């Protein structure tokens, strides 16, 4: 019985040692992957902030006014006032 326990320990110990080494190496690999994904996430976040800034600039009225000026759309048309019923009655 003592020899069975002794041989069992000699068989179980290397198995546990290899399992421990496998878990340790797997932890290192997963840590490297997490680090890589965090860097990618920061890079994507920075790109998102830049695109958001560009979008807000393109949506601004100042940008629309500058584009209109560059396309010679600065002449304003006079407003049509309906004091005279010519337009409403189609006469």
RODO-436190 format. One record per atom (N, C-alpha, C): z, x, y; atom name. Coordinates in steps of 0.2 Angstrom, whole numbers, plus 5000, padded with zeros to 4 digits. Example, Ala and Ser with C-alpha at 12.3 -4.5 7.8 and 13.67 -1.06 7.14 Angstrom:
RODO-436190
Z | X | Y | atomo
5039 | 5066 | 4972 | N
5039 | 5062 | 4978 | CA
5039 | 5066 | 4984 | C
5035 | 5064 | 4989 | N
5036 | 5068 | 4995 | CA
5039 | 5064 | 5000 | C
//
This chain:
RODO-436190
Z | X | Y | atomo
5000 | 5004 | 4994 | N
5000 | 5000 | 5000 | CA
5000 | 5004 | 5006 | C
5004 | 5010 | 5006 | N
5004 | 5014 | 5012 | CA
4997 | 5018 | 5013 | C
4994 | 5019 | 5007 | N
4988 | 5023 | 5008 | CA
4982 | 5018 | 5011 | C
4983 | 5012 | 5009 | N
4978 | 5007 | 5012 | CA
4979 | 5006 | 5019 | C
4985 | 5006 | 5022 | N
4986 | 5005 | 5029 | CA
4984 | 5012 | 5032 | C
4985 | 5017 | 5029 | N
4983 | 5024 | 5032 | CA
4976 | 5024 | 5032 | C
4972 | 5022 | 5027 | N
4965 | 5022 | 5027 | CA
4962 | 5017 | 5032 | C
4965 | 5011 | 5032 | N
4963 | 5006 | 5037 | CA
4964 | 5008 | 5044 | C
4969 | 5012 | 5046 | N
4970 | 5014 | 5053 | CA
4964 | 5019 | 5054 | C
4963 | 5024 | 5050 | N
4957 | 5029 | 5051 | CA
4951 | 5025 | 5051 | C
4950 | 5020 | 5049 | N
4943 | 5016 | 5049 | CA
4943 | 5012 | 5056 | C
4949 | 5009 | 5057 | N
4949 | 5005 | 5063 | CA
4949 | 5009 | 5070 | C
4952 | 5015 | 5070 | N
4953 | 5019 | 5076 | CA
4946 | 5021 | 5079 | C
4941 | 5024 | 5075 | N
4935 | 5025 | 5077 | CA
4931 | 5019 | 5080 | C
4932 | 5014 | 5076 | N
4928 | 5008 | 5078 | CA
4931 | 5006 | 5085 | C
4937 | 5006 | 5086 | N
4940 | 5004 | 5093 | CA
4938 | 5009 | 5098 | C
4938 | 5016 | 5096 | N
4936 | 5021 | 5101 | CA
4929 | 5020 | 5103 | C
4924 | 5018 | 5099 | N
4917 | 5017 | 5101 | CA
4916 | 5011 | 5105 | C
4920 | 5005 | 5103 | N
4920 | 4999 | 5107 | CA
4923 | 5001 | 5114 | C
4928 | 5005 | 5115 | N
4930 | 5006 | 5121 | CA
4925 | 5010 | 5125 | C
4922 | 5015 | 5122 | N
4917 | 5019 | 5126 | CA
4911 | 5014 | 5128 | C
4909 | 5010 | 5124 | N
4904 | 5005 | 5125 | CA
4905 | 5001 | 5131 | C
4911 | 4998 | 5131 | N
4914 | 4994 | 5137 | CA
4914 | 4998 | 5143 | C
4916 | 5004 | 5143 | N
4917 | 5008 | 5149 | CA
4910 | 5010 | 5152 | C
4905 | 5011 | 5147 | N
4898 | 5013 | 5150 | CA
4895 | 5007 | 5152 | C
4896 | 5001 | 5149 | N
4894 | 4995 | 5152 | CA
4896 | 4993 | 5158 | C
4903 | 4994 | 5160 | N
4906 | 4993 | 5166 | CA
4903 | 4997 | 5171 | C
4901 | 5004 | 5170 | N
4898 | 5008 | 5175 | CA
4891 | 5005 | 5176 | C
4887 | 5003 | 5171 | N
4881 | 5001 | 5172 | CA
4881 | 4995 | 5177 | C
4885 | 4990 | 5175 | N
4886 | 4984 | 5179 | CA
4888 | 4985 | 5186 | C
4892 | 4990 | 5187 | N
4894 | 4992 | 5194 | CA
4889 | 4995 | 5198 | C
4884 | 4999 | 5195 | N
4878 | 5001 | 5198 | CA
4874 | 4995 | 5200 | C
4873 | 4991 | 5195 | N
4869 | 4985 | 5197 | CA
4871 | 4981 | 5203 | C
4878 | 4980 | 5203 | N
4881 | 4976 | 5208 | CA
4880 | 4980 | 5215 | C
4881 | 4986 | 5215 | N
4880 | 4990 | 5221 | CA
4872 | 4989 | 5223 | C
4868 | 4990 | 5219 | N
4861 | 4989 | 5220 | CA
4859 | 4982 | 5223 | C
4862 | 4977 | 5220 | N
4861 | 4970 | 5223 | CA
4864 | 4969 | 5229 | C
4870 | 4972 | 5231 | N
4873 | 4971 | 5237 | CA
4869 | 4974 | 5242 | C
4866 | 4980 | 5241 | N
4861 | 4983 | 5246 | CA
4855 | 4979 | 5247 | C
4852 | 4976 | 5242 | N
4847 | 4971 | 5243 | CA
4849 | 4965 | 5247 | C
4855 | 4963 | 5246 | N
4857 | 4957 | 5249 | CA
4858 | 4958 | 5257 | C
4861 | 4964 | 5258 | N
4861 | 4966 | 5265 | CA
4855 | 4967 | 5269 | C
4850 | 4970 | 5265 | N
4843 | 4971 | 5268 | CA
4840 | 4964 | 5269 | C
4840 | 4960 | 5264 | N
4837 | 4953 | 5265 | CA
4841 | 4949 | 5271 | C
4847 | 4950 | 5272 | N
4851 | 4947 | 5277 | CA
4849 | 4949 | 5284 | C
4847 | 4956 | 5284 | N
4845 | 4959 | 5290 | CA
4838 | 4956 | 5292 | C
4834 | 4956 | 5287 | N
4827 | 4953 | 5288 | CA
4828 | 4946 | 5290 | C
4832 | 4942 | 5288 | N
4833 | 4935 | 5289 | CA
4835 | 4934 | 5297 | C
4840 | 4939 | 5299 | N
4842 | 4939 | 5306 | CA
4836 | 4940 | 5310 | C
4832 | 4945 | 5309 | N
4827 | 4947 | 5313 | CA
4822 | 4941 | 5313 | C
4820 | 4938 | 5307 | N
4815 | 4932 | 5307 | CA
4818 | 4926 | 5311 | C
4825 | 4925 | 5311 | N
4828 | 4920 | 5315 | CA
4827 | 4921 | 5322 | C
4828 | 4928 | 5324 | N
4827 | 4930 | 5331 | CA
4820 | 4929 | 5334 | C
4815 | 4931 | 5330 | N
4808 | 4930 | 5331 | CA
4807 | 4922 | 5332 | C
4809 | 4918 | 5327 | N
4808 | 4911 | 5327 | CA
4811 | 4908 | 5334 | C
4817 | 4910 | 5336 | N
4820 | 4907 | 5342 | CA
4816 | 4909 | 5348 | C
4813 | 4915 | 5348 | N
4809 | 4917 | 5353 | CA
4802 | 4913 | 5354 | C
4799 | 4912 | 5348 | N
4793 | 4908 | 5348 | CA
4794 | 4901 | 5349 | C
4800 | 4898 | 5348 | N
4801 | 4891 | 5350 | CA
4803 | 4890 | 5357 | C
4804 | 4896 | 5361 | N
4807 | 4895 | 5368 | CA
4802 | 4893 | 5372 | C
4804 | 4889 | 5378 | N
4799 | 4887 | 5383 | CA
4796 | 4893 | 5387 | C
4800 | 4898 | 5388 | N
4797 | 4904 | 5391 | CA
4791 | 4907 | 5387 | C
4792 | 4907 | 5381 | N
4786 | 4910 | 5377 | CA
4780 | 4905 | 5378 | C
4781 | 4898 | 5378 | N
4776 | 4894 | 5378 | CA
4773 | 4894 | 5385 | C
4777 | 4895 | 5390 | N
4774 | 4896 | 5397 | CA
4770 | 4903 | 5398 | C
4772 | 4908 | 5395 | N
4768 | 4914 | 5395 | CA
4762 | 4914 | 5391 | C
4762 | 4910 | 5386 | N
4755 | 4909 | 5382 | CA
4751 | 4905 | 5386 | C
4754 | 4900 | 5389 | N
4749 | 4895 | 5393 | CA
4747 | 4899 | 5399 | C
4750 | 4903 | 5402 | N
4748 | 4907 | 5408 | CA
4742 | 4912 | 5406 | C
4743 | 4915 | 5400 | N
4738 | 4920 | 5397 | CA
4732 | 4916 | 5395 | C
4732 | 4909 | 5394 | N
4726 | 4906 | 5392 | CA
4724 | 4902 | 5398 | C
4726 | 4903 | 5404 | N
4724 | 4900 | 5410 | CA
4725 | 4892 | 5410 | C
4731 | 4890 | 5408 | N
4733 | 4883 | 5408 | CA
4738 | 4882 | 5413 | C
4738 | 4885 | 5419 | N
4743 | 4885 | 5424 | CA
4741 | 4879 | 5429 | C
4735 | 4877 | 5429 | N
4734 | 4871 | 5434 | CA
4737 | 4865 | 5431 | C
4740 | 4862 | 5435 | N
4743 | 4855 | 5433 | CA
4739 | 4850 | 5436 | C
4739 | 4845 | 5432 | N
4735 | 4839 | 5434 | CA
4740 | 4834 | 5438 | C
4737 | 4830 | 5443 | N
4741 | 4826 | 5447 | CA
4743 | 4820 | 5442 | C
4749 | 4818 | 5443 | N
4751 | 4812 | 5439 | CA
4748 | 4805 | 5441 | C
4747 | 4801 | 5437 | N
4744 | 4795 | 5438 | CA
4749 | 4790 | 5439 | C
4749 | 4787 | 5445 | N
4754 | 4782 | 5446 | CA
4751 | 4775 | 5446 | C
4755 | 4770 | 5443 | N
4753 | 4763 | 5442 | CA
4754 | 4759 | 5448 | C
4755 | 4761 | 5454 | N
4756 | 4757 | 5459 | CA
4750 | 4752 | 5460 | C
4744 | 4755 | 5459 | N
4738 | 4751 | 5460 | CA
4737 | 4748 | 5453 | C
4736 | 4742 | 5452 | N
4735 | 4739 | 5446 | CA
4728 | 4740 | 5443 | C
4724 | 4744 | 5446 | N
4718 | 4745 | 5444 | CA
4717 | 4748 | 5436 | C
4722 | 4752 | 5434 | N
4722 | 4754 | 5428 | CA
4725 | 4749 | 5423 | C
4730 | 4745 | 5425 | N
4733 | 4740 | 5421 | CA
4729 | 4734 | 5419 | C
4725 | 4732 | 5424 | N
4721 | 4726 | 5424 | CA
4714 | 4728 | 5422 | C
4712 | 4735 | 5421 | N
4705 | 4737 | 5419 | CA
4700 | 4735 | 5424 | C
4701 | 4735 | 5430 | N
4696 | 4732 | 5435 | CA
4692 | 4738 | 5438 | C
//
